[in-house]
């Protein structure tokens, strides 16, 4: 219900896209749970994607261990060009799966990215360059995989945004 409400509001505001977290519970990484999530998400998101065909839907990784459930979802959603993935680079950096594997797996379906900095243990939404994420590697991977999607610096406050933009612009 909340996703449909968000899509309805986005439509009334003329938004081009909406980002949703998966809602996958991080500690339930068992095949029956994940396959059920993919099945249920496919059914629900297909309905949303059809009803709101003019608005992109981006499914963002949150605290998953790897990109597999998101990729499985996208394989089921191939009839809906308005459904894409949003790679939250900072969230993926918290997982044990190497960040390059996240990018390689999600790339065919990637439509948007988020980033900020953290201590590689907690989702801190810190200013890039102040935490532990290797932003030189970030830039190298963006170039290596020729990633050309919008990247949101997900921070609080104008000053934090300015500092982050200056930092990433000078990489």
C-alpha positions in Angstrom: 0.0 0.0 0.0 2.8 2.5 0.9 4.6 1.9 -2.4 1.4 2.5 -4.4 0.7 5.6 -2.4 4.3 6.8 -3.1 3.8 6.2 -6.8 0.5 8.0 -6.8 2.1 11.0 -5.1 5.1 10.9 -7.5 2.7 10.9 -10.5 0.9 13.9 -9.2 4.2 15.7 -8.6 5.5 14.8 -12.0 8.4 12.8 -10.7 10.4 10.7 -13.2 11.2 7.9 -10.7 10.9 6.6 -7.2 13.4 4.6 -5.2 12.2 1.8 -2.9 14.2 -0.3 -0.4 13.7 -4.0 -0.9 12.5 -4.7 2.7 14.5 -7.9 2.7 15.4 -8.8 6.3 19.1 -9.0 6.6 19.2 -11.9 9.0 16.9 -14.2 7.0 19.2 -15.2 4.2 17.7 -18.6 3.5 16.6 -19.7 0.1 12.9 -20.3 0.8 12.6 -16.8 2.3 14.5 -15.1 -0.6 12.7 -17.0 -3.4 9.4 -16.1 -1.7 10.5 -12.5 -1.6 11.4 -12.5 -5.3 8.0 -14.1 -6.2 6.0 -11.7 -4.1 8.0 -8.6 -5.2 7.6 -9.6 -8.8 3.9 -9.8 -8.5 3.5 -6.6 -6.7 6.0 -4.5 -8.6 4.7 -5.8 -11.9 1.3 -4.3 -11.0 2.9 -1.0 -10.0 5.1 -0.9 -13.1 2.1 -1.5 -15.3 -0.2 1.0 -13.6 2.6 3.7 -13.5 4.4 3.0 -16.7 5.6 6.6 -17.1 7.5 6.5 -13.7 10.7 4.6 -13.2 10.8 2.3 -10.2 14.3 1.8 -8.7 14.8 -1.1 -6.2 17.7 -0.2 -3.9 19.9 -2.6 -2.0 19.7 -2.1 1.7 21.4 -4.7 4.0 21.4 -7.7 1.7 24.6 -9.9 1.7 24.8 -9.8 -2.1 22.9 -8.7 -5.2 21.4 -12.1 -6.0 17.8 -11.4 -4.9 17.7 -8.1 -6.7 19.1 -9.6 -9.9 16.6 -12.5 -9.6 13.9 -9.9 -9.3 15.1 -8.1 -12.4 15.2 -11.3 -14.4 11.5 -11.7 -13.7 10.8 -8.0 -14.5 12.2 -7.9 -18.0 8.8 -7.0 -19.5 8.8 -3.7 -17.5 11.5 -1.3 -18.8 10.5 1.2 -16.1 11.8 -1.1 -13.3 15.6 -0.8 -12.6 18.0 -1.2 -9.8 19.5 1.5 -7.6 22.9 0.5 -6.2 23.5 2.1 -2.8 27.3 1.9 -2.9 27.6 2.7 0.9 25.1 -0.1 1.7 27.0 -2.6 -0.5 30.2 -1.5 1.2 28.8 -2.9 4.4 28.5 -6.4 3.0 31.2 -9.1 2.8 30.6 -9.4 -0.9 33.3 -7.4 -2.8 31.9 -4.1 -4.1 33.1 -4.9 -7.6 30.9 -8.0 -7.6 27.9 -5.9 -6.6 28.5 -3.6 -9.5 29.1 -6.4 -12.0 26.0 -8.2 -11.0 23.7 -5.2 -10.9 25.1 -3.4 -13.9 22.8 -4.8 -16.6 19.8 -3.5 -14.6 21.3 -0.3 -13.1 19.4 2.9 -13.4 20.5 4.9 -10.4 23.1 5.0 -7.6 23.4 6.4 -4.1 26.5 7.0 -2.1 27.8 8.4 1.1 30.6 7.4 3.6 30.6 5.0 6.5 32.9 3.1 8.8 32.4 -0.2 6.9 30.2 -1.4 9.8 27.3 1.0 10.1 25.2 3.0 7.7 26.3 6.4 8.8 25.4 8.6 5.8 28.7 10.4 6.2 30.4 12.8 3.9 32.6 11.0 1.3 36.3 11.2 2.3 35.6 11.3 6.0 34.9 7.6 6.5 36.4 4.3 5.4 35.0 3.8 1.9 37.7 3.9 -0.7 36.5 6.6 -3.1 39.5 6.2 -5.4 38.2 2.7 -6.0 34.7 4.1 -6.4 35.9 6.3 -9.3 38.0 3.5 -10.8 35.0 1.2 -10.8 32.7 3.9 -12.3 35.2 4.3 -15.1 36.0 0.5 -15.5 32.3 -0.4 -15.9 31.4 2.8 -17.8 28.6 3.5 -15.4 26.5 6.4 -16.7 23.5 6.7 -14.3 22.6 9.5 -11.9 24.5 9.3 -8.6 22.9 10.8 -5.6 25.2 12.0 -2.7 22.8 10.9 0.0 23.6 13.3 2.9 21.8 15.7 5.2 22.3 19.4 4.8 23.5 21.8 2.1 27.0 22.1 3.6 27.5 18.4 3.7 26.3 18.2 0.0 28.8 20.9 -0.9 31.7 19.3 0.8 30.9 15.9 -0.7 30.5 17.3 -4.2 33.8 19.1 -3.9 35.5 15.9 -2.7 34.1 13.6 -5.4 34.8 16.2 -8.1 38.4 16.2 -7.2 38.9 12.5 -7.3 
